[in-house]
Amino acid sequence: MRIALIAHDSRKELMAQFCTAYVRILSENDLIATGVTGKIVHDATGLPVRTLYPGGRGGAEQIAAMIGCGEVDMLLFFRDPVGAKPGEPNDMMLLRLCDMHTIPVATNIATAEVLIHGLERGDLAWIELQRGRK
């Protein structure tokens, strides 16, 4: 499973804590992240993370393009609905693309935990079947 990670500035530490808590499950998957988020997750967990540009410099657009090309299977996007700053990743564009391409997406830690537990149980195996990878 290819999992993309994005976090607004105020949620980056929460993303690192989440990835630390679920390092075993995440280690069995390919991780892709915007620049700063990827570095923080890698530093906190030691997990290999394919790091793209920072979110405000095109990293979110890179992930959006990967979603459009079928190169992302799940998006964990810890966003700050109240204090997002200009230049942070465009929430609506990413959410719309996930809807268009049937990508499970979590925008907060509660939903991310549901997706990760579903991944662990095999509930999301349909994604790779649908994409023709199994």
Buried (B, 14 or more C-beta within 10 A) or exposed (E): BBBBBBBBBBBBEBBBEBBBBBBEBBEEBBBBBBBBBBBBBBEBBEBEBEBBBBBBBBBBBBBBBBBEEBBBBBBBBBBBEEEBEEEBBBBEEBBEBBEEBEBBBBBBBEBBBEBBEBBEEEEBEEBEEEBEEE
